[in-house]
């Protein structure tokens, strides 16, 4: 597998749009894409592959990766700022929302 696109996410304690510290704060995530797969890797607090997905598309198109902070409404009065990865190739696009439970980073 040859990586052709890398997008790091380095979250400082006050990176979130609201100015509040984010649960991923202090962590370091990388999204990496080849022509056939997308990998999300945590470097900090521990090195591990968090997610991998197949990526389909025409052979003459390259993948795109982008991290975003998104305000998510959890109820009428509560909103959270979550990290979302968008990856796309050709006419295929997918969103992955990062959810943190006690410094574990499952998707």
Phi, psi and omega in degrees: 000125179254121180284128179242357180208131178229134178226109180277153172233108177248113184256113173279166183301340183236036181277333186301150185300328182282350183089349178279157179289146182257152183297336178277354185312132182086350179272166177223117180244147174233136168254129181231139182230139168251189178287346183237345185217158170238131176241140171244122186238133172265130176261321175233144004283341178219147180282118177197155175273119183272326183203149173216138183223149171284146182233114182258160178160172179295146183294345180261016178243148179256154178283155174238141179230141176205132173265143177217150168265127185235134174279121182246127178275119180265337175203186181297329185249347184249139173226141176240150173257115182245157177269131180231136175255128172255130170229144185211154173202130181059242180253017181252129177222146181214146176246137173238125180262129179276125179239129185249128174234106177052050178068006167273145186239063178283158177255000000 
